[in-house]
Amino acid sequence: MADTAPTDGEDGRPLGRRAFLGLVAGGLSSLAWGGQALDLASQATRVLPESVRAAIPFGQGWRIYAVNPPYPAFDRATWRLRIDGLVERPVTLTYAQLLALPQASQKTDFHCVTGWSVDGVRWRGVRFRDLFALASPLPSARAIDFVSMEAPYVDSLTLGQALAPDAMLAHAMDGRPLARKHGAPARLVMPQMYGYKGVKWVQRLTFTSGVNDGYWEQRGYDRDAWVGGSNGR
């Protein structure tokens, strides 16, 4: 599940008096700093006034998760992006070649399936139509597997989903190259779906004849992770 669990507090802020009073006013009588309670509190803050939400750390910062820590390390000189599978022309791109492709920028919200969000994330990267053009998918191609350097993390989108106007392979966030914890050198950005679809540390795109269940789908999560319309939400 991409970006879903707290780290050691590097993005956290102390809960001040104003935030505490806001929680009380919102009907939360206590906070337990466990994973499930934290997620419930994060969802509960959505009903509070914006002035109160601004003072509460839930949903204000990223909670980074890795299924096979430590985070993969990116070497600009040796990293390659492989595009293969059901294509006419398998392609291997260096980091410099990825940055030389037509670039797109957007500002979109990020939503975790556990209930927290990060608003207005500024992404920069490459649209999938431009990656498609390099490899030329075969008529039999129906989906893409996004393979992470963090084995065994992988997830899949249909070609139509990958061609959504706000889907991209991002290499920069908030005006800077992706940090290691956020998936450097490249990550899948699919704002219409929950964050576990946003594969980080991407090293391979494989065109397939059908959608395959990814890491979290194999553990019971929905294949189509539409925000507000899947996983019981």
Disulfide bonds with the S-S distance in Angstrom:
none
